[in-house]
């Protein structure tokens, strides 16, 4: 097995967001569709590489609109957009 396959790149999820950073943190409201229980932020400015063995259960999903907003935030963080 490729040793790099043991890792995943993740973005942190902050429950009850307190940071106002609309360009880098995507606020997601809880709904039945996404499975979140509280208002949260996806932190595009805080990517982490972690061992797959340390990843727990899935807690929610992003809809197409939220993924599009996250893609813009990631492009800004990586310097691929202005």
C-alpha positions as CSV (number, residue, x, y, z in Angstrom):
1,X,0.0,0.0,0.0
2,X,1.2,3.5,-0.8
3,X,2.3,5.1,2.5
4,X,0.5,8.4,1.6
5,X,-2.8,6.6,1.3
6,X,-2.9,6.4,5.1
7,X,-3.5,10.1,5.4
8,X,-6.4,12.4,4.5
9,X,-6.5,16.2,4.2
10,X,-9.3,17.6,6.4
11,X,-10.8,21.0,7.1
12,X,-11.8,21.7,10.7
13,X,-15.4,22.2,11.7
14,X,-16.1,24.7,14.4
15,X,-19.4,24.5,16.2
16,X,-21.0,27.7,17.4
17,X,-18.9,29.9,15.2
18,X,-17.4,33.0,16.9
19,X,-14.9,34.1,14.2
20,X,-16.2,36.5,11.6
21,X,-14.1,35.5,8.6
22,X,-16.5,35.2,5.7
23,X,-13.8,34.8,3.1
24,X,-12.1,31.8,4.8
25,X,-14.8,30.3,7.0
26,X,-18.0,29.0,5.6
27,X,-20.9,29.2,8.0
28,X,-23.4,26.3,7.6
29,X,-26.8,26.3,9.3
30,X,-28.0,22.9,10.7
31,X,-30.7,21.1,8.8
32,X,-32.2,17.6,8.3
33,X,-30.5,17.5,5.0
34,X,-26.9,18.2,6.2
35,X,-27.2,16.3,9.5
36,X,-25.6,19.1,11.6
37,X,-27.1,19.7,15.0
38,X,-25.7,23.3,15.5
39,X,-24.6,26.2,13.4
40,X,-21.0,25.5,12.4
41,X,-18.1,26.8,10.3
42,X,-15.9,24.9,7.9
43,X,-12.5,26.4,8.4
44,X,-10.9,26.6,4.9
45,X,-8.0,28.5,6.5
46,X,-7.1,25.6,8.8
47,X,-6.4,22.5,6.7
48,X,-4.9,19.5,8.5
49,X,-3.4,16.2,7.4
50,X,-4.4,13.4,9.7
51,X,-4.0,9.6,9.7
52,X,-7.2,8.0,8.4
53,X,-7.3,5.8,11.5
54,X,-7.9,8.9,13.6
55,X,-11.0,10.0,11.6
56,X,-14.2,9.3,13.5
57,X,-17.7,9.0,12.2
58,X,-19.2,11.4,9.7
59,X,-21.2,14.1,11.3
60,X,-22.8,15.7,8.3
61,X,-22.6,16.6,4.7
62,X,-22.4,19.8,2.6
63,X,-24.9,20.5,-0.2
64,X,-23.9,21.7,-3.6
65,X,-24.2,25.4,-2.7
66,X,-22.0,25.0,0.4
67,X,-19.4,23.1,-1.5
68,X,-19.3,25.9,-4.1
69,X,-18.8,28.5,-1.3
70,X,-16.1,26.3,0.2
71,X,-14.3,26.0,-3.2
72,X,-14.1,29.8,-3.4
73,X,-12.8,30.0,0.1
74,X,-10.1,27.4,-0.6
75,X,-9.1,29.2,-3.7
76,X,-8.6,32.4,-1.7
77,X,-6.7,30.6,1.0
78,X,-4.3,29.0,-1.5
79,X,-3.8,32.3,-3.4
80,X,-5.6,31.0,-6.6
81,X,-8.2,33.8,-6.6
82,X,-8.4,37.4,-5.6
